[in-house]
Amino acid sequence: MFENYPIVPYVGYKDENVRTPITFVAQHQNIQPGMEYEMKPTPIFENPDYVPSGKLKDKVVIISGGDSGIGRAVSILFAKEGANIVISYLNEHEDANYTKKLIEKCGRKCLLISGDLRDESLSSYIVDITLKTFGKIDILINNCGVQFPQNSILDISSQQLKDTFETNIFTFFYLTKAVLPHLRENSSIINTTSITAFAGKKNLIDYSATKGAITVFTKSLALSLADQKIRVNAVAPGPIWTPLIPSSFNPQEVEIFGTETPLKRAGQPFELAPAYLYLASDDSRYVTGQIIHVNGGTIA
């Protein structure tokens, strides 16, 4: 099952011999949202020096796009903190099963559900299976997304525009609507937006527009659910080394990805996951309608 994953030591803060990559091997994948096991190097999704404290003990989390990239890092960190994880993913079966194996290694349960969230009925199915398996839902993380760089708005076809919006924002509405009736007081919804929602990006016009929509969706939904004491927040990543990068950009862009930030490198998924943990746990019980920026120092 996992023959494509290289056997390499986990990279942690105490490892003086292995550093977070500054540049990457020029590479490209032809299918979005991409396969993590094909990346060189594979993303760093875990900090082995992390000491759990039971912040999410026995919580049940649904996360879209939880098979790889940011979603994998969040899933594993949440499992370390005691949560059971339900992962919705498209068709990246090898990545998803490897993530499940890592979650189960943490002593927690993981449910994998494959399918296209652009079909609204899938969200209802995910909720039904989650309730039958775990009996409750505590945390929702809307995290799936695609991006198709184009040099001009004239190059964005109506089909691309539809695909980008349906994947990046429609799915957030669908899954939130399906989950919401089952959330209780002190539940948390966390959305993945992007630095592009605040700074824009000239070759990602439609993608940036969806991320702007997610940002305002977050703030509006937070106001809507405040009386129910359900918190809604978002994380806005900058350049993070995930499968979306080699499946989106050309090899030359991939090679220098992230070097334009003040910290002069791309972030790794494990460096982003603690922001989601903060928003999911009681540590942020007085936080709603907010966006946490994790972007290497970029100022929008």
C-alpha positions as CSV (number, residue, x, y, z in Angstrom):
1,M,0.0,0.0,0.0
2,F,2.7,2.5,0.9
3,E,5.6,1.4,-1.3
4,N,5.8,4.9,-2.9
5,Y,6.6,6.6,0.4
6,P,10.3,6.9,1.1
7,I,11.5,5.7,4.5
8,V,13.0,8.8,5.9
9,P,13.4,10.1,9.5
10,Y,10.8,12.7,10.7
11,V,12.2,16.2,10.6
12,G,11.9,18.0,13.9
13,Y,13.3,21.1,15.5
14,K,16.0,19.1,17.3
15,D,17.3,17.5,14.2
16,E,20.5,19.5,13.4
17,N,21.3,17.5,10.3
18,V,18.2,18.0,8.3
19,R,16.9,21.5,7.5
20,T,13.6,22.8,6.1
21,P,14.2,23.0,2.4
22,I,14.9,26.5,0.9
23,T,14.4,25.5,-2.7
24,F,12.9,22.4,-4.4
25,V,13.5,20.0,-7.2
26,A,12.0,21.3,-10.4
27,Q,8.9,19.1,-10.9
28,H,5.3,19.0,-12.1
29,Q,2.2,16.8,-11.7
30,N,-0.4,16.9,-14.4
31,I,-3.5,16.2,-12.2
32,Q,-4.9,18.3,-9.4
33,P,-5.0,18.4,-6.4
34,G,-1.8,16.3,-6.7
35,M,-0.2,13.3,-5.0
36,E,2.0,13.9,-1.9
37,Y,4.0,10.7,-2.3
38,E,5.2,11.9,-5.7
39,M,6.7,15.2,-4.4
40,K,10.5,15.7,-4.0
41,P,11.0,16.2,-1.2
42,T,7.8,15.1,0.5
43,P,6.3,17.7,2.8
44,I,7.1,17.8,6.5
45,F,3.8,17.0,8.1
46,E,4.8,16.3,11.7
47,N,6.9,17.6,14.5
48,P,8.1,14.6,16.5
49,D,9.1,16.8,19.4
50,Y,5.5,17.9,19.9
51,V,4.2,17.0,23.4
52,P,0.3,16.5,23.4
53,S,-1.8,17.7,26.3
54,G,-5.3,16.3,25.4
55,K,-6.7,19.5,24.0
56,L,-9.1,17.6,21.8
57,K,-9.7,14.5,23.8
58,D,-12.5,12.4,22.3
59,K,-13.5,15.2,19.9
60,V,-14.8,14.2,16.4
61,V,-13.4,16.2,13.5
62,I,-14.5,16.3,9.9
63,I,-11.9,17.7,7.5
64,S,-12.1,18.0,3.8
65,G,-8.9,17.5,1.9
66,G,-7.4,15.8,5.0
67,D,-5.5,13.2,3.1
68,S,-2.4,15.3,2.3
69,G,-0.7,18.7,2.6
70,I,-2.1,21.0,5.2
71,G,-5.0,18.6,5.9
72,R,-2.7,15.7,6.7
73,A,-0.6,17.8,9.1
74,V,-3.8,19.0,10.9
75,S,-5.3,15.5,11.0
76,I,-2.2,14.0,12.6
77,L,-1.8,16.9,15.1
78,F,-5.5,16.6,16.1
79,A,-5.1,12.9,16.5
80,K,-2.1,13.4,18.8
81,E,-4.4,15.7,20.9
82,G,-7.0,13.0,21.2
83,A,-9.4,13.5,18.3
84,N,-11.0,11.0,16.0
85,I,-10.8,12.1,12.4
86,V,-13.1,11.8,9.4
87,I,-11.3,12.7,6.2
88,S,-13.1,13.6,3.0
89,Y,-10.9,13.4,-0.1
90,L,-11.3,13.2,-3.8
91,N,-9.3,10.2,-5.2
92,E,-5.8,10.3,-3.6
93,H,-6.2,6.9,-2.1
94,E,-2.5,6.1,-1.3
95,D,-2.1,9.5,0.4
96,A,-5.3,9.0,2.3
97,N,-4.5,5.5,3.5
98,Y,-1.1,6.6,4.6
99,T,-2.6,9.4,6.6
100,K,-5.1,7.0,8.2
101,K,-2.2,4.7,9.2
102,L,-0.4,7.6,10.9
103,I,-3.6,8.6,12.8
104,E,-4.2,5.1,14.0
105,K,-0.6,5.0,15.1
106,C,-1.5,7.8,17.4
107,G,-4.2,5.5,19.0
108,R,-7.2,7.3,17.4
109,K,-9.7,6.3,14.8
110,C,-9.9,7.5,11.2
111,L,-12.7,7.3,8.7
112,L,-11.9,7.8,5.0
113,I,-14.6,9.0,2.6
114,S,-13.7,9.4,-1.1
115,G,-15.8,11.5,-3.5
116,D,-16.4,14.8,-5.1
117,L,-17.7,17.4,-2.7
118,R,-19.1,19.4,-5.5
119,D,-21.9,17.0,-5.4
120,E,-23.9,18.3,-2.4
121,S,-25.3,14.9,-1.5
122,L,-21.8,13.8,-0.5
123,S,-21.8,16.2,2.4
124,S,-25.0,14.7,3.8
125,Y,-23.5,11.2,3.3
126,I,-20.3,12.2,5.2
127,V,-22.4,13.5,8.1
128,D,-24.6,10.4,8.2
129,I,-21.6,8.1,8.3
130,T,-19.8,10.2,10.9
131,L,-22.8,10.1,13.2
132,K,-23.3,6.4,12.8
133,T,-19.6,5.8,13.5
134,F,-18.9,8.3,16.3
135,G,-22.3,9.6,17.4
136,K,-21.4,13.3,17.2
137,I,-19.5,16.0,15.4
138,D,-17.5,18.6,17.3
139,I,-15.2,20.3,14.7
140,L,-15.5,21.0,11.0
141,I,-12.5,22.0,8.9
142,N,-13.3,23.2,5.3
143,N,-9.9,22.7,3.6
144,C,-10.2,21.4,0.1
145,G,-9.2,23.5,-2.9
146,V,-7.8,23.8,-6.4
147,Q,-6.0,26.5,-8.4
148,F,-5.3,26.9,-12.1
149,P,-2.8,29.6,-12.8
150,Q,-3.4,31.8,-15.9
151,N,-1.5,34.7,-17.2
152,S,-4.6,36.7,-18.0
153,I,-8.3,36.8,-17.1
154,L,-8.9,36.3,-20.8
155,D,-7.4,32.8,-20.4
156,I,-9.8,31.8,-17.6
157,S,-12.5,29.7,-19.3
158,S,-16.0,29.5,-18.0
159,Q,-15.4,25.9,-17.1
160,Q,-12.3,26.7,-15.1
161,L,-14.2,29.5,-13.3
162,K,-17.0,27.1,-12.5
163,D,-14.6,24.4,-11.3
164,T,-12.6,26.8,-9.1
165,F,-15.6,28.3,-7.4
166,E,-17.5,25.0,-7.0
167,T,-14.5,23.3,-5.4
168,N,-13.2,26.2,-3.3
169,I,-16.3,27.8,-1.9
170,F,-19.5,25.9,-2.8
171,T,-18.1,22.8,-1.0
172,F,-17.7,24.9,2.1
173,F,-21.3,25.9,2.0
174,Y,-22.5,22.3,1.3
175,L,-20.5,20.7,4.1
176,T,-21.2,23.4,6.6
177,K,-25.0,23.2,5.9
178,A,-24.9,19.4,6.4
179,V,-22.8,19.6,9.6
180,L,-24.4,22.6,11.3
181,P,-27.6,21.0,12.6
182,H,-25.4,18.5,14.6
183,L,-23.0,21.0,16.1
184,R,-23.5,22.0,19.8
185,E,-22.4,24.9,21.9
186,N,-18.6,25.4,21.9
187,S,-18.2,23.6,18.5
188,S,-15.8,25.1,16.0
189,I,-15.7,25.6,12.3
190,I,-12.4,26.4,10.7
191,N,-11.9,27.4,7.0
192,T,-8.8,27.5,5.0
193,T,-8.4,30.8,3.1
194,S,-5.2,32.2,1.7
195,I,-2.8,35.2,1.7
196,T,-4.2,35.8,-1.8
197,A,-7.5,36.9,-0.3
198,F,-5.6,39.9,1.1
199,A,-2.7,40.5,-1.3
200,G,-4.1,39.1,-4.6
201,K,-2.0,37.2,-7.1
202,K,-1.8,38.2,-10.7
203,N,-1.9,34.7,-12.2
204,L,-4.5,33.3,-9.7
205,I,-7.4,35.7,-10.2
206,D,-10.2,33.2,-9.9
207,Y,-8.5,31.3,-7.0
208,S,-7.9,34.6,-5.1
209,A,-11.5,35.6,-5.6
210,T,-12.7,32.3,-4.0
211,K,-10.3,32.8,-1.1
212,G,-11.7,36.3,-0.6
213,A,-15.2,34.7,-0.6
214,I,-14.1,32.2,2.0
215,T,-12.7,35.1,4.2
216,V,-16.0,37.0,4.2
217,F,-18.0,33.7,4.5
218,T,-16.0,33.1,7.7
219,K,-16.8,36.5,9.2
220,S,-20.5,36.4,8.2
221,L,-21.0,32.9,9.4
222,A,-19.3,33.8,12.7
223,L,-21.9,36.5,13.2
224,S,-24.7,34.3,12.2
225,L,-23.7,31.5,14.7
226,A,-22.6,33.7,17.6
227,D,-25.9,33.3,19.5
228,Q,-25.5,29.5,19.3
229,K,-22.0,29.9,20.7
230,I,-20.5,28.1,17.7
231,R,-17.2,29.7,16.7
232,V,-16.1,30.2,13.1
233,N,-12.6,31.2,12.2
234,A,-10.1,30.8,9.3
235,V,-6.4,30.3,8.7
236,A,-4.7,32.1,5.8
237,P,-1.6,30.3,4.6
238,G,1.1,31.9,2.6
239,P,3.2,29.6,0.4
240,I,3.1,26.1,1.9
241,W,4.8,23.1,0.3
242,T,1.8,20.9,-0.5
243,P,0.7,18.7,-3.5
244,L,-1.2,21.7,-4.9
245,I,2.1,23.4,-5.7
246,P,3.7,20.9,-8.2
247,S,0.3,20.2,-9.6
248,S,-0.4,23.9,-10.3
249,F,2.9,25.6,-11.3
250,N,5.6,24.9,-13.8
251,P,8.9,23.3,-12.8
252,Q,10.8,26.6,-12.8
253,E,8.2,28.2,-10.5
254,V,8.2,25.2,-8.2
255,E,12.0,25.3,-7.8
256,I,11.9,28.7,-6.2
257,F,8.5,28.5,-4.5
258,G,8.3,30.6,-1.4
259,T,11.6,32.3,-1.6
260,E,9.9,35.7,-2.1
261,T,8.7,35.8,1.5
262,P,10.6,37.7,4.2
263,L,11.7,34.3,5.7
264,K,13.0,33.4,2.2
265,R,11.4,29.9,2.1
266,A,8.1,28.1,1.8
267,G,6.4,26.9,4.9
268,Q,5.9,23.2,5.7
269,P,2.5,21.8,6.7
270,F,3.5,21.0,10.2
271,E,4.3,24.7,10.8
272,L,0.7,25.6,10.0
273,A,-1.2,22.9,11.9
274,P,-0.9,24.5,15.4
275,A,-2.9,27.5,14.2
276,Y,-5.8,25.1,13.4
277,L,-5.4,23.4,16.8
278,Y,-5.6,26.8,18.6
279,L,-8.8,27.6,16.8
280,A,-10.3,24.2,17.4
281,S,-9.5,24.0,21.1
282,D,-10.9,25.8,24.2
283,D,-7.8,28.0,24.1
284,S,-9.6,30.2,21.6
285,R,-13.0,30.2,23.3
286,Y,-13.2,34.0,23.0
287,V,-12.2,34.0,19.3
288,T,-14.6,34.1,16.4
289,G,-14.7,35.7,13.0
290,Q,-11.0,36.0,12.9
291,I,-8.2,35.1,10.4
292,I,-4.8,33.7,11.5
293,H,-2.1,34.5,9.0
294,V,0.8,31.9,8.7
295,N,2.8,33.2,5.7
296,G,6.5,33.7,6.4
297,G,6.1,37.4,7.2
298,T,4.3,38.5,4.1
299,I,2.3,41.7,4.7
300,A,-0.8,42.1,2.6
